[in-house]
Amino acid sequence: MTAFKEKLDQELGEAPRFTESLQEDILRQVQHEKKAKRWSYPLIIVGTIIMFLLIIEIGPLGQIEQTQHASIVQLAQQQSIKKYTMIYNSDEEIFKAGRPGWVIGQQIMEQSSEKELLQQLLQQATMTHMNEDIRFRLQRDVWVEFEKGQIIKLKMFIGEEYIIIVDYNNKSSYKVENKDLAKAYIDLALNDDAKFGMSGLLVMLVFIIAIQMLVDKLMRKKFNIPKEYVNSGHRRAVWAIKMLNIIMLLVIVIKGWILFTVIIGGYLAVILFSSIFIDYYYGREEKRHYLSISSAIVGLLLLILFFFYIS
């Protein structure tokens, strides 16, 4: 070893390989890199939460629609109905119907006969008080837009002989005592023309997961991307985001937001964005971000097809 060192010193000289200033600069860079990596995944988590909250705020839950309006009877007498949607909902505290394409599983009433039926129903309504002891055959949330852009949200309690209508925003109740209209609306409500129900949603989710797994396998094989984590920071960031995604999904399900297409699309966008950010930050040398980018492209295409199908 001594002979080898003497020979190396003869070739390179005995002077220090790095100056003191260069050594200090290298040390600062190493410490800065360690500090940046230590704070990277908490910043990713915070960014993910902020993105999700913004999506909820700009989505249907954050939309502030005009609530000051005349009685629903006056509106129906003065304006024609432009479009409306209807969905089953037994929870009187939550309103689920919304604009066409915004809510999964709702009926979109497009035919003139359907609009005329609701128009007649609203025109014949009279003010009343809601009786909580009365049992109704059907309960529906109805979102209505009139020709001049006026929006009303109605909760309808449909019986065999009459219908109770509650203005969700103004909390006023109306009653329509007409057996023929009640029967006609029962038939309309039971004629579930929804293009996509919860069973269809589950099938779609399974299909998306299967496609994503296939794309992941093909990309790993093509670019020789390993499955192992790059380092402990990468592992912690991935698992932190996974736990956060599970918590957000539970909140969405518990709150009943899973019906809103904007919420579903936003949730998937947050997942894909955070995945791309993490893979690029920790594994760009191994092209790991190619996996998340390809998954995002496939997911976006499937999401567009999904929204086009239900709209």
HUWO-V875662 format. One record per pair of residues at least 12 apart in sequence whose ideal C-beta (glycine too) atoms are under 8 Angstrom apart, sorted by the first residue. I is the first residue (numbers start at 1). GAP is how many residues later the second one is. D is the distance in Angstrom with one decimal. If there is no record, write none. Layout:
i/gap/d
I/GAP/D
I/GAP/D
This chain:
i/gap/d
37/196/5.1
38/195/7.4
40/193/6.8
40/197/6.8
40/241/6.0
41/192/6.5
41/195/5.8
41/196/3.4
41/199/5.7
41/200/7.9
41/237/7.4
44/193/6.0
44/196/7.8
44/197/6.7
44/230/6.0
44/233/5.9
44/234/6.2
44/237/7.9
45/195/5.6
45/196/6.8
45/199/6.0
47/227/7.6
47/230/7.7
48/193/6.6
48/196/6.1
48/222/5.6
48/225/7.7
48/226/4.8
49/195/7.2
51/215/7.9
51/218/7.7
51/219/5.1
51/222/6.8
52/196/5.9
52/214/6.8
52/215/7.1
52/218/5.2
55/207/7.1
55/208/7.1
55/211/3.2
55/212/7.6
55/214/7.3
55/215/7.1
56/201/7.8
56/207/6.8
56/210/7.3
58/204/7.9
59/201/6.4
59/203/3.8
59/204/5.8
59/207/6.4
60/38/5.1
60/39/7.3
60/42/5.2
60/43/7.7
60/200/5.3
60/202/5.7
60/203/7.8
61/196/6.8
61/199/7.0
61/202/7.3
65/86/4.6
65/88/7.9
65/104/8.0
66/84/6.8
66/85/6.0
67/102/4.2
67/103/7.0
69/81/5.7
69/83/6.5
69/101/7.6
71/56/7.9
71/96/7.9
71/101/7.1
72/50/5.2
72/53/6.5
72/80/5.9
72/82/7.0
72/93/7.0
72/95/5.9
72/102/6.6
73/49/6.2
73/50/6.4
73/52/5.3
73/53/7.8
73/101/7.1
75/47/7.3
75/71/5.9
75/75/6.1
75/77/6.7
76/43/5.5
76/46/3.5
76/47/4.7
76/49/8.0
77/46/5.7
79/67/4.1
79/68/5.1
79/69/5.7
79/71/6.7
80/35/7.4
80/39/6.8
80/66/7.0
80/67/5.1
81/34/4.5
81/37/5.9
81/38/5.5
81/63/6.1
81/64/7.5
81/65/6.0
81/66/7.5
82/63/4.9
82/64/6.0
82/65/5.0
83/17/6.6
83/25/7.6
83/26/7.1
83/27/7.0
83/32/7.7
83/61/8.0
83/62/5.3
84/25/5.1
84/31/7.1
84/34/6.2
84/58/6.0
84/59/6.1
84/60/4.2
84/61/6.7
85/12/5.1
85/13/6.7
85/14/7.3
85/15/6.0
85/18/6.9
85/21/4.7
85/22/6.4
85/23/5.3
85/24/6.7
85/57/7.3
85/58/4.9
86/20/6.4
86/21/4.7
86/23/6.6
86/54/5.1
86/55/6.9
86/56/4.9
86/57/7.7
86/70/8.0
86/103/6.7
87/16/6.3
87/18/6.2
87/19/3.8
87/20/6.8
87/53/6.7
87/54/5.4
87/107/7.9
87/172/7.7
88/50/7.7
88/51/6.8
88/52/6.1
88/53/7.8
89/50/6.4
89/51/7.0
89/52/4.5
89/66/7.7
90/49/5.5
91/165/7.4
92/63/6.6
94/162/5.8
95/46/5.5
95/58/5.4
95/60/7.3
95/73/5.2
96/45/5.1
96/160/6.8
96/163/5.8
97/43/8.0
97/44/4.0
97/45/6.0
97/46/3.9
97/56/7.1
98/45/5.5
98/162/7.2
99/44/7.0
99/46/7.9
100/211/6.4
101/160/6.4
101/206/6.5
101/209/6.7
101/210/3.7
102/158/6.2
102/159/5.6
102/160/6.3
103/156/5.2
103/157/6.1
103/158/7.0
104/92/5.6
104/93/7.7
104/94/7.7
104/97/6.0
104/154/7.8
104/155/5.1
104/156/7.7
104/157/6.2
104/160/7.6
104/206/6.2
105/89/5.0
105/91/6.5
105/92/5.0
105/93/6.4
105/96/7.9
105/154/6.3
106/88/6.3
106/153/7.9
107/82/7.9
107/85/6.6
107/86/5.4
107/87/5.5
108/85/7.7
114/74/6.5
117/64/7.4
117/67/5.9
117/68/6.6
117/71/6.5
118/24/7.4
118/26/7.1
120/61/6.4
121/42/6.7
121/44/7.5
121/55/5.6
121/60/5.6
121/64/6.6
122/43/7.4
124/52/5.2
124/54/6.1
124/57/7.1
125/40/5.7
125/49/3.7
125/50/6.7
125/51/5.1
126/48/6.3
126/49/5.7
126/50/7.6
127/45/6.9
127/46/7.2
127/47/6.1
127/48/7.9
128/36/7.1
128/45/5.3
128/46/6.2
128/47/3.9
129/44/6.1
130/34/6.4
130/36/6.4
130/43/4.5
134/23/7.6
134/25/7.5
134/30/7.5
136/21/4.1
136/22/5.8
136/23/4.9
136/28/7.2
137/21/5.9
137/22/5.8
137/23/6.4
137/49/6.4
138/18/7.8
138/19/7.7
138/20/4.2
138/48/6.2
138/51/5.2
138/52/7.5
139/16/7.3
139/17/7.1
139/18/5.7
139/19/7.4
140/15/7.6
140/16/4.7
140/18/6.9
140/49/5.6
141/12/7.3
141/13/7.4
141/14/5.9
141/15/7.7
141/27/7.8
142/12/4.3
142/13/7.6
142/14/5.6
152/15/6.6
152/17/7.2
153/14/7.4
153/15/3.9
153/16/5.7
154/12/6.8
154/13/6.4
154/14/6.4
155/13/5.6
156/29/7.7
158/24/6.4
158/27/5.7
158/28/5.7
158/31/6.4
159/23/6.2
160/19/7.5
160/22/6.3
160/23/7.5
160/26/7.6
161/16/7.1
161/18/5.2
161/21/5.9
162/13/6.1
162/14/6.0
162/15/4.5
162/16/7.1
162/17/7.8
162/20/5.9
163/12/7.4
163/13/4.6
163/15/7.9
163/18/7.1
163/19/5.4
163/22/6.4
195/114/6.6
195/115/5.2
196/113/6.7
196/114/4.4
201/57/7.8
204/98/8.0
204/102/5.9
207/95/7.6
208/91/6.6
208/94/5.4
211/87/5.9
211/91/6.7
212/83/5.3
212/86/6.4
212/87/6.8
215/79/5.4
215/80/6.0
215/83/5.3
216/75/5.8
216/78/8.0
216/79/6.7
219/71/5.7
219/72/5.2
219/75/5.3
220/71/7.0
223/64/4.9
223/67/5.8
225/61/5.8
225/62/6.0
225/63/5.8
225/65/7.1
225/66/6.4
226/60/6.8
229/53/7.9
230/52/4.7
230/53/4.9
230/56/7.2
230/58/7.5
231/51/7.0
233/49/6.8
234/44/7.2
234/48/4.0
234/49/6.8
237/41/5.1
237/44/8.0
237/45/7.0
238/40/6.2
241/33/5.1
241/34/7.4
241/37/6.6
245/25/7.7
245/26/5.7
248/19/6.4
248/22/7.5
249/18/7.1
252/15/6.4
261/46/5.9
261/49/7.1
265/38/5.9
265/42/7.3
268/31/6.0
268/35/6.4
272/20/6.7
272/23/6.6
272/24/4.1
272/27/5.9
272/28/7.9
273/23/7.8
275/17/4.1
275/20/7.2
275/21/7.7
276/13/5.8
276/16/4.3
276/17/5.9
276/20/6.2
278/14/7.8
279/12/6.4
279/13/4.7
280/12/7.8
